[in-house]
Amino acid sequence: MAIVNRTPDSFYDRGRTDSTALAVEAGLRAIAEGADWVDVGGAKFAPGPPVPVDEEIARVVPVVEGLASAGAVISVDTFHGEVARAAIAAGAHVVNDTTGFSDPAMAGVVAETGATVVVTHSLARPRTVYPRPHYDDVVAEVAAYLRERVALAEGAGVASDRLVVDPGHDLNKNTRHSLELTRRLAEITSLGYPTLVALSNKDFIGESLGQRERTKRVEGSLAAAVACIQRGARIVRVHNVRETVDAVRMVEAIEGWREPVFLEHNQGDVNP
């Protein structure tokens, strides 16, 4: 899952794709580099001034329209039901809600439209500060939250096979929490829903490696992605598409899920 943000204050690219043309171009480039899925966002989760719903729609809908026929899964990263509805009408297949249905209307929108939804663990209201998050057992508490939110969605009419879960690395969690979630990810994947992990270039990676700035966390992000895949994750949300595709495909080849692209080494009568 490639990340394309139509925001001036995005976590990683700092607004470098904050126009429709640049965002569509970035999405098409990600698909060409091997992304199966493009996640289009118009308002980030992190603290900051609210983005009006109309403005968020104006940011994401033209990008969704520009990517809808590109042959990839398209999702909208939003916590507003109105934005989700508009994006789905424009061609999005999935709603990526990083707030676990903070908008009470969201589950109904997903059910009515037949879209898929990513249910993510977080604690704070969107765009607000949540100081010093505490958990007695972060993995058990995240799992319980996801079970409750999934039940809410199913109760609203969302089909079970339209649900994906995300433990929410770094979302209202410190570095130790995110590392524990990664280490024990099998307890999340055992919930029985496809598991998405959004690890790419996050602060827990930078802090684990030694105050690395965001642009110097690629290798750590790849290691975290591989660790999560080995524990059952099946969707990886990333900024660095080409590098992550290579890492994931190598894991798939090792595990026997993908055949090598070609065979030549030690296949002939004479080998160098």
VMD Tcl script that draws the C-alpha trace (Angstrom):
set ca {
  {0.00 0.00 0.00}
  {1.66 3.20 -1.22}
  {1.03 6.46 0.62}
  {-0.01 9.56 -1.32}
  {-0.84 12.62 0.78}
  {-2.60 15.66 -0.60}
  {-1.68 17.67 2.46}
  {0.71 20.57 3.12}
  {1.73 19.10 6.52}
  {2.20 15.42 5.74}
  {4.42 13.39 8.07}
  {6.99 12.28 5.50}
  {6.95 14.26 2.28}
  {6.16 17.62 3.89}
  {3.71 18.68 1.20}
  {5.70 17.58 -1.84}
  {2.54 16.02 -3.33}
  {0.14 18.74 -2.16}
  {-1.54 19.27 -5.52}
  {-3.84 17.05 -7.55}
  {-1.35 16.68 -10.40}
  {1.59 15.86 -8.15}
  {-0.46 13.42 -6.07}
  {-1.77 11.57 -9.13}
  {1.73 11.45 -10.56}
  {3.04 10.01 -7.28}
  {0.28 7.38 -7.24}
  {0.98 6.29 -10.81}
  {4.71 6.12 -10.08}
  {4.05 3.95 -7.04}
  {1.93 1.57 -9.11}
  {4.70 1.39 -11.73}
  {7.14 0.52 -8.92}
  {4.99 -2.41 -7.83}
  {2.39 -1.05 -5.42}
  {-0.86 -3.02 -5.44}
  {-2.71 -0.33 -3.53}
  {-2.61 3.48 -3.21}
  {-3.83 5.20 -0.04}
  {-4.91 8.82 -0.65}
  {-5.04 11.15 2.34}
  {-6.24 14.72 2.73}
  {-5.92 15.25 6.49}
  {-3.40 13.59 8.78}
  {-4.20 12.00 12.14}
  {-1.52 13.91 14.07}
  {-2.34 17.01 16.13}
  {-3.11 20.17 14.22}
  {-5.94 22.49 13.20}
  {-9.07 20.73 11.89}
  {-9.42 20.40 8.12}
  {-12.98 21.26 7.03}
  {-14.80 18.34 5.45}
  {-15.41 20.23 2.21}
  {-11.72 21.03 1.93}
  {-10.73 17.41 2.60}
  {-13.15 16.24 -0.10}
  {-11.72 18.79 -2.52}
  {-8.23 17.48 -1.80}
  {-8.82 13.74 -2.15}
  {-11.64 13.24 -4.67}
  {-9.75 14.52 -7.75}
  {-6.80 12.29 -6.85}
  {-9.05 9.25 -6.45}
  {-10.63 10.05 -9.82}
  {-7.18 10.37 -11.38}
  {-6.11 6.96 -10.09}
  {-9.39 5.05 -10.31}
  {-8.59 3.44 -13.67}
  {-4.91 2.73 -12.94}
  {-5.46 -0.92 -12.03}
  {-4.70 -0.70 -8.30}
  {-6.80 -0.79 -5.15}
  {-7.53 2.80 -4.11}
  {-8.27 3.76 -0.52}
  {-9.07 7.05 1.16}
  {-7.36 7.79 4.47}
  {-10.09 9.63 6.36}
  {-12.02 9.62 9.62}
  {-15.05 11.49 8.19}
  {-18.01 9.54 6.83}
  {-18.84 12.31 4.34}
  {-15.33 12.22 2.90}
  {-15.47 8.44 2.67}
  {-18.78 8.55 0.80}
  {-17.49 11.11 -1.70}
  {-14.26 9.19 -2.30}
  {-16.09 5.89 -2.81}
  {-18.39 7.60 -5.32}
  {-15.25 8.81 -7.12}
  {-13.85 5.26 -7.36}
  {-12.21 4.39 -4.04}
  {-12.55 0.78 -2.93}
  {-11.45 1.06 0.70}
  {-11.78 3.43 3.65}
  {-8.66 3.62 5.83}
  {-9.97 5.02 9.12}
  {-7.11 5.56 11.56}
  {-9.53 6.42 14.37}
  {-11.62 3.25 14.62}
  {-14.96 4.88 13.72}
  {-14.58 8.13 15.66}
  {-17.31 9.38 13.32}
  {-20.44 7.41 14.27}
  {-21.64 7.64 10.66}
  {-18.59 5.89 9.21}
  {-19.66 2.27 9.72}
  {-23.00 2.99 8.08}
  {-21.33 4.60 5.07}
  {-19.08 1.57 4.63}
  {-22.03 -0.81 4.94}
  {-24.22 1.13 2.50}
  {-21.53 1.43 -0.17}
  {-20.13 -2.09 0.13}
  {-16.61 -0.74 0.58}
  {-13.87 -2.40 2.59}
  {-12.68 -0.65 5.76}
  {-9.42 -0.67 7.68}
  {-10.15 -0.56 11.42}
  {-7.20 0.99 13.24}
  {-6.40 1.26 16.93}
  {-5.89 4.76 18.31}
  {-7.02 6.56 21.45}
  {-7.07 10.28 20.70}
  {-9.72 12.25 18.92}
  {-8.45 13.18 15.44}
  {-5.94 16.04 15.34}
  {-5.63 16.19 19.14}
  {-2.79 15.58 21.58}
  {-2.79 12.45 23.76}
  {0.09 12.85 26.23}
  {1.98 9.93 27.76}
  {-0.17 6.98 26.63}
  {-0.19 4.13 29.13}
  {-1.08 0.47 28.69}
  {-0.87 -2.38 31.18}
  {-0.54 -4.78 28.22}
  {-0.48 -2.89 24.94}
  {-1.06 -5.93 22.71}
  {-3.96 -7.31 24.74}
  {-5.59 -3.87 24.92}
  {-5.15 -3.19 21.20}
  {-6.59 -6.63 20.38}
  {-9.61 -6.02 22.65}
  {-10.22 -2.62 21.04}
  {-10.05 -4.08 17.55}
  {-12.49 -6.87 18.47}
  {-14.94 -4.28 19.82}
  {-14.62 -2.00 16.77}
  {-14.97 -4.92 14.35}
  {-18.12 -6.02 16.19}
  {-19.47 -2.48 15.86}
  {-18.84 -2.54 12.11}
  {-20.42 -5.96 11.65}
  {-23.40 -4.82 13.71}
  {-23.82 -1.87 11.33}
  {-23.95 -4.27 8.39}
  {-20.32 -4.35 7.21}
  {-19.55 -7.82 5.84}
  {-16.83 -9.71 7.70}
  {-14.83 -10.16 4.50}
  {-14.75 -6.36 4.08}
  {-12.79 -5.79 7.29}
  {-9.06 -5.24 7.74}
  {-7.39 -4.50 11.08}
  {-4.39 -2.30 11.87}
  {-2.80 -2.19 15.36}
  {-1.79 1.44 14.80}
  {1.95 1.54 15.36}
  {2.95 4.87 16.95}
  {-0.66 6.10 17.08}
  {-0.94 7.13 20.75}
  {1.87 4.67 21.52}
  {5.50 5.18 22.47}
  {8.44 3.34 20.96}
  {8.34 0.49 23.47}
  {4.63 0.00 22.74}
  {5.22 -0.14 18.98}
  {8.10 -2.58 19.36}
  {5.96 -4.82 21.58}
  {3.16 -4.75 18.99}
  {5.65 -5.77 16.32}
  {7.15 -8.55 18.46}
  {3.73 -9.98 19.35}
  {1.92 -9.17 16.11}
  {0.73 -12.77 15.80}
  {-1.73 -11.98 18.59}
  {-3.29 -9.36 16.30}
  {-3.24 -11.46 13.14}
  {-4.89 -14.29 15.09}
  {-8.05 -12.19 15.31}
  {-8.78 -13.66 11.89}
  {-8.93 -10.52 9.74}
  {-6.31 -9.40 7.22}
  {-3.78 -7.30 9.13}
  {-2.33 -4.06 7.80}
  {0.78 -2.52 9.35}
  {1.69 1.14 8.91}
  {5.34 1.22 10.00}
  {7.03 3.24 7.31}
  {9.61 5.72 8.61}
  {7.80 6.10 11.91}
  {9.35 7.52 15.05}
  {9.67 4.16 16.79}
  {12.06 3.16 14.01}
  {14.04 6.40 14.25}
  {14.30 6.10 18.04}
  {15.24 2.42 17.90}
  {18.13 3.25 15.56}
  {19.27 6.44 17.30}
  {17.38 9.63 16.54}
  {17.32 9.02 12.81}
  {15.52 11.71 10.83}
  {12.57 10.58 8.73}
  {14.47 10.28 5.46}
  {17.07 7.96 7.01}
  {14.75 5.22 8.28}
  {14.28 3.15 5.12}
  {16.39 0.17 6.18}
  {14.75 0.06 9.60}
  {11.34 0.27 7.96}
  {12.17 -2.68 5.71}
  {13.33 -4.77 8.68}
  {10.13 -3.96 10.58}
  {8.00 -4.80 7.54}
  {9.69 -8.18 7.10}
  {9.28 -8.96 10.80}
  {5.56 -8.18 10.57}
  {5.06 -10.26 7.42}
  {6.70 -13.21 9.15}
  {4.18 -12.76 11.97}
  {1.18 -12.70 9.66}
  {0.76 -9.16 8.33}
  {-0.48 -9.13 4.75}
  {-0.70 -5.43 3.87}
  {2.21 -3.03 4.40}
  {1.60 0.73 4.15}
  {4.79 2.42 2.88}
  {6.42 5.55 1.53}
  {9.37 3.81 -0.16}
  {7.59 1.56 -2.62}
  {10.39 0.14 -4.76}
  {12.55 -0.86 -1.81}
  {9.65 -2.40 0.09}
  {8.35 -4.32 -2.93}
  {11.79 -5.93 -3.33}
  {11.93 -6.85 0.37}
  {8.40 -8.27 0.36}
  {8.92 -10.25 -2.85}
  {12.10 -11.73 -1.43}
  {10.21 -12.87 1.67}
  {7.53 -14.35 -0.60}
  {10.15 -16.25 -2.60}
  {11.80 -17.61 0.55}
  {8.45 -18.72 1.98}
  {7.46 -20.35 -1.34}
  {4.56 -17.94 -1.98}
  {6.15 -16.59 -5.19}
  {8.28 -18.27 -7.85}
  {11.60 -16.65 -8.83}
  {11.24 -14.34 -11.82}
  {13.76 -16.43 -13.79}
  {16.22 -19.29 -13.22}
  {19.78 -19.26 -14.59}
  {22.30 -19.82 -11.79}
  {23.72 -23.40 -11.89}
  {21.11 -24.41 -14.44}
  {23.45 -25.21 -17.33}
  {26.21 -27.70 -18.13}
  {28.80 -24.96 -17.55}
  {28.44 -22.22 -14.98}
  {30.71 -19.30 -14.24}
}
mol new
graphics top color blue
foreach p $ca { graphics top sphere $p radius 0.5 }
foreach p [lrange $ca 0 end-1] q [lrange $ca 1 end] { graphics top cylinder $p $q radius 0.2 }
display resetview
